[in-house]
Every structure is written in C-alpha cells, then in structure tokens.
Amino acid sequence: MYQALLDADAISIAKNFRSVGLPTRRNESYHYSDLKMLLDNIGQIATTATSTGEFAFNIANSFQLQIVNGEVQILGDKPPSGVVISTSNGGMSEPNKDIIAQLNSALTKETLHIDVSENLETIIQVDRCFEGKAALHNDGVEIYIANNSSATIVEVFDGSSEEHLSNSASKLILGKNAKATHIMVDISSKKTRHLQTVQYEIEQGANLHSLIIHAGSSLARTQLFANFNGENAHADFAGLMLVDADRHSDITIDVAHKVPNTTSTENFKSVVRNQAKAIFQGKILVAKDAQKTDAAMMHQGLMLSDDAQILVKPELEIYADDVICGHGATCGELDENNLFYLMSRGIEREQAKAMLVRAFLAEIFDPITNEDLYDILAGIADDWLKE
Amino acid sequence: MSKNMLEIRDLHVSVEDKEILKGVNLVIPKGEIHAIMGRNGSGKSTLSYVMAGKSGYEITKGEIILDGVNILDMEPNERASAGLFLAFQYPIEIPGVATMTFLKAAMNAQRKARGEEELSTPDFMREVKQAAKMLEIDNKMLKRALNVGFSGGEKKRAEILQMALLKPKMCVFDETDSGLDIDALRIVSQGVNALRDANRSMLVITHYQRLLNYIIPDVVHVFSNGKIVKSGDKSLALELEEKGYAQYDESAA
C-alpha cells in the first residue's frame, strides 16, 4: 500500500501510513474492528477489468451506472432529465480525516459525480464491481441533490469470488429542502473485505433516509459521517447486518447536529449466527448552539446461535442544554412462545423462524415504498435466512 | 380406524421436577364434544399445552393417541398437520407477520405435510372471506399484523377463523371464553358450532359453566389437582356452578 501511495503521488498520506499504519483497536472508532489484525493480505491495486454487462439489481424505471475496478463505465444509457453524470480524476474532494477515507481519496483514480436538479422519479443505481483476481479496489461517488430536488440512490457492492479488499467512498450533499433516499447494499462475495466511508452534508430543510445493508463480505465495515449544517433538517439512519460463519460486520456512525432545530433517528438491526460478529457504534454530537436537537439511537440484535457476538457502543457528546437525545439497545433470541404459536398451526420450525426474523426486520424494509426495491432487499434477507 | 378421536392414557407431566399432571385418563370418541372444568391452577392449561407439543414439559409417563397415532414424539407442526388444533387462551401477538401471510403459510404447510397441492391465491382468498364472514371479522382486521392491536374478542375470533380454515379433526379450546363479552361469546360459539361434525371432536377447557350454554358438551369432566376426578353429562356443569369445586379438592387431597 505504501508503494501504491507513493506511485499516486500522495506523499504525506504515504508517510503518515508508514508511521501509523492501519487503524488498530487503540483507535476508538476501530475498537472492535482492528484492521491491522483483520486485514492480513492487502494485495495490489486492481487493474482495469471489463464490465460483465450485468447489473446486480434490476429495478423498473432506474438509471444504472457501473464502476468496475475503480473505473467509471458509462454504458450508453442517457441519464434522465435533471441528472448530470460526470467524472473527475483522482479521489473524493475534502475527504474525512479518517485514515481509511484518506487512503481511499489518495488511491482512487476516478470519481463519479451525479448531480440531480429535479424531483426524480427514476431511481439511480450505481454498481461497484470488484472483478478479476484478488486486488485492492478504490472508488468514489459524489452525489449532489440541488435545492428543492429529490432522488433515490441505490449503491450495490458486488464482484468476483476472490479475496478483494475494497475501499469505497460515497458523499451525498443535500441542498436546501432537498430529499434523498440513499441505500447501500454490500452483497460482495464472502471472500471479499469491504470498507466504505459515507459522508453526508445536510443543508436547511433537507430530508434524508439512509440505509446500509451488509449481506456479503468476510469483513464489512461502513463508517458514516453526517453533518447537519442547516436548520429544520431531518435524517433517518438505518442499517441491517446479516452475518454468519466467522464473518465480521461493523457499522460505525458519527452524526453531528451542528445547528439548532434538527432531528435524527437511528434504527439499526443485526442478525447473527454461527461464530459471526456484528458491531454497531453510534456517536451523536450536539454542538453548543444546536438547541432543540432531537436525536434517538437504537440498535436491536437478534442472536440465532450462542457462539455469535453482537457488540454495541453508544457515544453521546452534548454541548447544548435544551435537547432530546436518547439511545437504546436490545439483544435477544427468537421468542419460543412465538415459535410455538406458529408451529402449532402446522408451520415447520425453520419456516417459522424465518417468518419471525422477517418480522424483526420489518421496520427496516417497510419504509421502502418502491415495490421492486422492497422485493429485492427483502429477498436478500430471505436468501440469507435460507442459506 | 379407531372410533376414538383422542385417547389420553395415564398421563404424568412435570415442570422442573414438580408434577402437574398426575395420571390423566380421557377418551373422546369421534364427533363428541367434551368439556373439562376446573379451577385455576388445576393443570388444565398444562394439559392443552402438552397436547399441542409445547416445550418445557417433561412427560414422565403415559400416551396421547390422536386418531390411532401416538403424537407425543411429534413436533408441534406435525401434530397440527395430523389434525390437532389448540385455540390459545392468550393468542400471541406477532408484530411484523401479516395475518394473511400467516394464514396462507399455515394452510399450505399442512397441505404440504399431507401431500396435497398448495392453495392458489384466489382459492385461499375465497376460503378466508367465507370464514371471516361467518365470524363477523372485517377486512381491516385481516390486514393487520397477527393479533396485533386486536381486542380480546377479536383475538378469540381470529383463533376460530384459523380453526375454520385449517379444518382440524381434534379441536382444543383453552379458556376460549375468558375475556369475551356476551356478543363475542355468541359469535365465537356460533363459529364453533358450525364446525361440529361427526368426524371432528372437541375439548372445551373452561372454569365457567357459561360457555357450555352455547357449546353443549356430550360429557363434562371435573379436573382437580392434576387429574380428572369426576365425569358426567352436561348437568354436572350446572352442579359445579352451584356447589363450586371445593368438594373435589377434598376428594383429590
């Protein structure tokens, strides 16, 4: 990685990386995901690969794009009215100071830009494909939803069944009174290690619904940073980790209410079985002037085996004195009484379990109004349950 | 073919080393309705749960034969597919499971277990509509999650709806009258009576005689201290209502 950074002319990051290296458990936000321990084989920077020509999801009335091994592929379709697609050389502008975000920015060859300036009916789908032999992938997508505009963006992470390491970044800027639904789904092969940094800038009156789904990758870590920069804005952050075997899944989010009168909810769920591990860390910062902030954090875990682990850590940092800020966590097994009731009507144990897990996940999927998208995402959960 | 739908022979059941059922013997011939009456804590509900196959009960002795087949080693779903149905005293609320999804899953699971074809959606809808009409269940209720936000009466009607759709041969009603007002009691009883059949037997567990004015039993059993202590015709229920259970507590002690 050091040489790759030098080759990319990222001298200061290279130096920093050589002295500090990958984050370890001493770094609070990586406490349960010590990347130095977990990433034993980083691999070489991915080389150009051609698109398979197929998309991970097919949603009616969608505009689809692909980034294959870090290179944007425009596949001929014209973007819908009110959408401008462009690319820029190099990585994300103003990346977060987190080392993984810095590495992504330094090593990304090309950033995809999506600018929306209308109320878009068409769903925008971006597939990031990690193809060919095991390699290190870096890519970035910057989305801008202009004032009074709205869009639904779906990002899918998928690829060949190899020990890839993907370091992806997404930035979504919501203009005044803009609305966005932003869904990120990792269905990478179970050999892949997947890291993603998400950055939100939320302006006055804007409304965001963010959903992260981890259903692939031996190691998946999404870190999310959100800034409320304008008043009367609202965001719902949601996530789902479906983790089995000895896989490791981590969602770490950091929400900063910087101005008065903004509200947010966090609704995260994890379902674990075998020796799997799910981690949720939620930080809420309320700045000194951010009076009337209302922020509620919740993580609910469902353990399908005794050997699995769910680790949850809230962190509230509140400097204002007139705020509502809460956090909660639950963790449990399937209710035997519920199972018995379903089985007493003739439903087999495995199907009864699947019905109860789906019921547990209803809160995550119910807000998705697009039927195709709902079916695809709920289908991912169903497939996972059947494995 | 057995002429008896249900035979319980010398059934002993313990929970955490405490014996709850102490030698239950009960035979219900095909087409008959029997009632079990007993005070709270006498073990009536335990009997219904053990029949349905709930975990947590240790069967130390005895057998339960359903239409000639010993069901004690079966999973709850296998017992259901074999024709047993328990109407719960407290039907379970399951948020996130749509009532219609549940009904269809249950009906199809039982059909599959019996080697029958799955129901088509139109056939399923037709059957549900018919049964719902009889029980005065409106569509809004069916659109909700399973038992969630249902009143006590609605929950009991939903249980009978399930029974009407699953067409069991042996129905067990555990305190179905609890929490019901007179109107709900009438509707539920009508639903139950509509399902009376020469090839279907029923066991009504209750501690009030009231329900037995609506669902007339062929035989009434008095349950006390973990077993049946007396059996008689429907007049036994009236006698119990008048004199109470105390006399049987003594005989059992």
Contacts between the chains, C-beta under 8 A, distances in Angstrom:
chain1	res1	chain2	res2	distance
A	336	B	55	6.7
A	337	B	92	5.8
A	338	B	92	5.7
A	338	B	94	5.5
A	340	B	52	7.8
A	340	B	53	7.9
A	340	B	54	5.2
A	340	B	55	7.2
A	340	B	76	6.0
A	341	B	88	7.0
A	341	B	91	7.5
A	341	B	92	4.1
A	341	B	94	7.2
A	342	B	94	7.6
A	342	B	97	7.9
A	342	B	102	7.3
A	342	B	105	8.0
A	342	B	106	7.7
A	343	B	53	7.7
A	343	B	75	6.6
A	343	B	76	4.0
A	343	B	77	4.5
A	343	B	80	7.3
A	344	B	52	5.0
A	344	B	53	7.3
A	344	B	54	7.9
A	344	B	76	4.8
A	344	B	77	7.5
A	344	B	79	7.8
A	344	B	80	5.8
A	344	B	85	8.0
A	344	B	86	5.7
A	344	B	88	8.0
A	345	B	77	7.7
A	345	B	80	5.7
A	345	B	102	7.6
A	345	B	106	3.9
A	345	B	109	7.7
A	345	B	110	8.0
A	345	B	162	6.3
A	345	B	166	6.8
A	346	B	77	5.2
A	346	B	80	3.8
A	346	B	81	5.1
A	346	B	106	5.1
A	346	B	107	7.9
A	346	B	109	4.4
A	346	B	110	3.9
A	346	B	113	6.6
A	346	B	166	6.9
A	347	B	77	5.8
A	347	B	105	5.5
A	347	B	106	5.6
A	347	B	109	4.8
A	348	B	75	7.9
A	348	B	77	5.3
A	348	B	109	6.2
A	349	B	75	6.8
A	349	B	77	7.0
A	351	B	105	6.7
A	351	B	109	6.8
A	352	B	77	7.7
A	355	B	97	5.6
A	355	B	101	7.7
A	355	B	102	7.4
A	355	B	105	6.7
A	356	B	94	7.2
A	356	B	97	7.4
A	358	B	96	6.8
A	358	B	97	7.6
A	359	B	94	6.0
A	359	B	95	6.3
A	359	B	96	2.8
A	359	B	97	4.7
A	359	B	145	7.8
A	360	B	96	6.6
A	361	B	96	7.6
A	362	B	95	7.3
A	362	B	96	3.7
A	363	B	96	7.7
